[in-house]
């Protein structure tokens, strides 16, 4: 056999060529001799799993910490294990491992059967939790990562986040999955670490020993011609290494001399460590739903808010730390954007259509115990620098007006109490077509265009389902028209506008939007250098 090519789905860019390495089949631990383990043992195993996850989260940063934090939140939600504990009552109760496995299999099957691609992709997280608790139950303390030859390519049916994080990728390599999804958490981790990944390639030939992975196109070649593989690898040398963030310090200009602001997207303060603030124009998007979960883990004594979120004082310190890093540059904090693909146990509920349900501002307006302390903390932190507040998933002017009134109310409360505060500028995300079409009707101080959700709702195609990639590409002109309308509206009102989302880091789309008058983008730190190059080449 030689040169069998398969077209999968690209999940992380880059190229790699190396020997195939298969993760050994998981060891099926047998229950210990003696009476069957019951509810008490399962409860202890879940507690051990939580402690392991909390420890791992504390040692990680960025997206890796966020992903395991989501798993930790799921495991801390009593409803996840409720069916298992219910099965363990009564004289005919099965062993704890049987009850836990059966309960999780039901949850996993529900996720896998979802029509929402994001929820299907999250099934891997539940598989991860299932296996972690089973190990804690049947073999506590037994956690061994098999040795992997540096540069080898991991081939597997699917891959959980925990397994990916357990592997040392410093020596290179790639991932090829027979199943999997480009929207899965493990794909996000691969992109963040510069590990090429292709998913959904189908059954891998059992006799294959080598594989060439083309992460940009989604092609994989099993047992390729060595000369061709070497030539391709040389032509793409270094492509599997993530670009160093930042690039040259200083402002960005187009070839025609137009100034374009380049700001950062931030979820975790750890993303800013070692980064020179001179490389950007500030922070254009702070995802506070992730920031505050990080803060709660770092200050557990202050995690007294709903669903374990930090209290007002702790939130204030988190925002002030970002302002201190920015050195006088603007810091835009988006209020809690929960719901949809960002559930929070105790706050969000299962919905038939999560992307169309209680999300963003429409959720927090109905939960003032979430929004009010956050607005108070933001108003207090605004004294320390150029802080701005951004409202997510705004659809109609009435929603914005209600949030603005609440902000005015808390500023008045703080002033009456003698607490230093400032009413920060209040802006809105433009990520719903209704908002893009009527943006002039909103009394916003600035706009931030969320291209990912705007495309999803314009094209009626899930933002995370790779099956719609062609539709997203072919349908982009319709999204671009809505962005152009927003830019025109902002220009007439004299309101600043910034683009967030993947389009801001896509060279072809960014160049087209610069021609339409876009003059501010917010991107991940690792994309800044490439974005500045795109801007410099634009007319």
KALIN-V175942 format. One record per residue. PSI is psi in radians with two decimals (999 if undefined). BURIAL is + if it has 9 or more other C-alpha atoms within 8 Angstrom, else -. Layout:
psi/burial
PSI/BURIAL
PSI/BURIAL
This chain:
psi/burial
2.36/-
2.32/-
0.77/+
2.05/+
2.46/-
2.43/-
1.95/-
-2.67/+
2.23/+
2.28/+
-0.46/+
2.26/+
2.89/+
2.96/+
2.52/+
2.60/+
2.18/+
-3.13/+
2.61/+
2.36/+
2.17/+
2.26/-
2.25/-
2.60/-
2.41/-
2.43/-
2.21/-
1.66/-
2.38/-
2.59/-
2.57/-
2.71/-
2.66/-
-2.97/-
2.53/-
2.50/-
2.50/+
-2.63/+
-0.69/+
-0.73/-
-0.68/+
-0.73/+
-0.70/-
-0.67/+
-0.71/+
-0.70/+
-0.70/-
-0.71/+
-0.72/+
-0.77/+
-0.71/-
-0.85/-
-0.76/+
-0.71/+
-0.73/-
-0.72/+
-0.72/+
-0.46/+
0.06/-
3.06/-
2.93/+
-2.49/+
-0.61/+
-0.78/+
-0.69/+
-0.74/+
-0.81/+
-0.48/+
-0.63/+
-0.75/-
-0.73/+
-0.73/+
-0.68/+
-0.74/+
-0.44/+
-0.20/-
2.01/+
-0.41/-
-0.42/-
-0.67/+
0.05/+
-0.75/-
-0.63/+
-0.79/+
-0.59/+
-0.66/-
-0.37/+
0.09/+
2.58/-
2.86/-
-0.42/-
0.46/-
2.41/-
2.96/+
2.71/+
-0.70/+
-0.60/+
-0.76/-
-0.77/+
-0.82/+
-0.76/+
-0.74/+
-0.75/+
-0.58/+
-0.63/-
-0.79/-
-0.77/+
-0.77/+
-0.65/+
-0.75/-
-0.78/+
-0.45/+
-0.05/-
2.56/+
-0.29/-
2.10/-
-0.58/+
-0.75/+
-0.63/+
-0.71/+
-0.48/+
-0.08/+
-0.55/+
-0.56/+
-0.67/+
-0.64/+
-0.72/+
-0.82/+
-0.71/+
-0.88/+
-0.60/-
-0.83/+
-0.66/+
-0.71/+
-0.76/+
-0.50/+
-0.76/+
-0.42/+
1.08/+
2.38/-
-0.10/-
1.79/-
1.74/-
2.23/-
2.11/-
2.59/-
2.42/-
2.33/-
2.25/-
2.38/+
-0.14/+
2.81/+
2.09/+
2.15/+
2.22/+
2.80/+
-0.80/-
3.06/-
2.32/+
2.75/+
-0.70/+
-0.73/-
-0.75/-
-0.79/+
-0.39/-
-0.23/-
2.42/-
1.93/-
0.09/-
-0.42/-
0.22/-
-3.03/+
-3.04/+
3.09/+
2.33/+
2.14/+
2.36/+
-0.61/+
-2.26/+
3.06/+
2.50/+
-0.22/+
-0.06/+
2.73/+
-0.62/+
-0.52/+
-0.66/+
-0.72/+
-0.72/+
-0.75/+
-0.69/+
-0.48/+
0.07/-
0.53/+
2.01/+
2.45/+
2.37/+
2.36/+
2.94/+
0.82/+
-0.12/+
-3.00/-
2.28/-
2.32/-
2.21/-
-0.52/-
-0.08/-
2.48/+
-0.38/-
2.73/+
2.43/+
2.15/+
2.13/+
1.58/+
-0.43/+
-0.68/+
-0.36/-
0.12/+
2.45/+
2.53/+
2.10/+
2.33/+
1.05/+
2.87/+
2.15/-
-0.67/-
-0.75/-
-0.74/-
-0.74/+
-0.69/-
-0.76/-
-0.76/-
-0.70/+
-0.69/-
-0.51/-
0.43/+
2.29/-
-0.01/-
-0.33/+
0.02/+
2.19/+
2.49/+
2.46/-
2.30/-
2.64/+
-1.22/+
-2.75/+
2.43/-
2.86/-
3.00/-
2.81/+
2.43/+
2.56/+
2.97/+
-0.46/+
0.04/-
0.17/-
2.29/-
2.31/+
2.16/+
2.38/+
1.94/+
3.04/+
2.56/+
2.31/+
2.31/+
-0.45/+
2.27/+
-0.43/+
-0.42/-
-0.33/+
-0.15/-
2.25/-
0.04/-
2.27/-
2.10/-
-0.37/+
-0.28/-
-0.19/+
3.07/+
0.24/+
-2.93/+
2.05/+
-0.28/+
1.94/+
2.03/+
1.59/+
-0.42/+
-0.52/+
-0.75/+
-0.78/+
-0.50/+
-0.65/+
-0.78/+
-0.72/+
-0.63/+
-0.61/+
-0.50/-
1.19/+
-0.52/-
-0.40/-
-0.02/+
1.12/+
0.04/+
-3.12/+
2.43/+
0.49/-
0.30/-
2.76/+
2.73/+
3.08/+
-0.80/+
-0.70/-
-0.71/+
-0.78/+
-0.77/+
-0.65/+
-0.73/+
-0.68/+
-0.58/+
-0.67/-
-0.69/+
-0.66/+
-0.72/+
-0.68/-
-0.34/+
0.76/-
-0.19/-
2.78/+
2.57/+
2.02/+
2.05/+
2.11/+
2.28/+
2.90/+
2.10/+
1.39/+
2.87/+
3.03/+
-2.15/+
0.21/-
1.24/-
2.67/+
1.94/+
2.36/+
-0.25/-
-0.93/-
2.73/+
2.72/-
2.36/-
2.67/-
-0.65/-
1.42/-
-0.67/+
-0.32/-
0.19/-
-2.47/+
1.80/+
2.61/+
-2.28/+
-0.63/+
-0.45/+
-0.89/+
-0.45/+
-0.56/+
-0.06/-
1.24/-
-0.37/-
-0.28/-
-0.86/+
-0.70/+
-0.91/+
-0.54/+
-0.75/+
-0.65/+
-0.81/+
-0.68/+
-0.74/+
-0.64/+
-0.69/+
-0.45/+
-0.33/+
-0.44/+
-0.08/+
-2.93/+
1.32/+
2.41/+
2.64/+
2.35/+
2.27/+
2.25/+
2.65/+
0.84/+
2.34/+
-0.77/-
2.71/+
-0.56/+
-0.61/-
-0.80/+
-0.77/+
-0.70/+
-0.74/+
-0.69/+
-0.69/+
-0.68/-
-0.67/+
-0.80/+
-0.67/+
-0.79/-
-0.56/+
-0.71/+
-0.70/-
-0.80/-
-0.72/+
-0.73/+
-0.49/-
0.00/-
0.33/-
2.27/-
2.33/-
2.93/+
2.45/+
1.88/+
2.73/+
2.47/+
2.06/+
-3.11/+
2.52/+
2.35/+
1.64/+
0.11/+
2.29/+
-0.63/+
-0.68/-
-0.66/+
-0.66/+
-0.42/+
0.47/-
-0.50/+
-0.32/-
-0.14/-
2.26/+
0.90/-
2.59/+
-0.37/+
2.83/+
2.56/+
2.04/+
2.11/+
1.66/+
-0.52/+
-0.95/+
-0.59/+
-0.71/+
-0.72/+
-0.82/+
-0.46/+
-0.70/+
-0.02/+
0.77/-
2.23/+
2.34/+
-0.34/-
0.05/-
1.95/+
-0.30/+
-0.33/-
0.26/+
-0.74/-
-0.74/-
-0.73/+
-0.66/+
-0.85/-
-0.50/-
-0.01/+
-0.66/+
-0.61/-
-0.71/-
-0.72/+
-0.61/+
-0.70/-
-0.67/+
-0.73/+
-0.71/+
-0.71/+
-0.73/+
-0.72/+
-0.75/-
-0.78/+
-0.67/+
-0.71/+
-0.62/-
-0.22/-
0.61/-
2.29/+
2.62/+
2.42/+
2.55/+
2.17/+
3.02/+
3.05/+
-0.50/+
-0.48/+
-0.42/+
0.14/+
1.97/-
-0.80/+
-0.78/-
-0.68/+
-0.74/+
-0.73/+
-0.67/-
-0.55/+
-0.64/+
-0.50/-
-0.14/-
0.09/-
2.32/+
0.30/+
2.34/+
2.68/+
2.15/+
2.88/+
2.67/+
-0.68/+
-0.23/+
-0.11/+
-0.81/+
-0.80/+
-0.68/+
-0.71/+
-0.63/+
-0.71/-
-0.75/+
-0.77/+
-0.51/+
-0.20/-
2.53/+
999/-
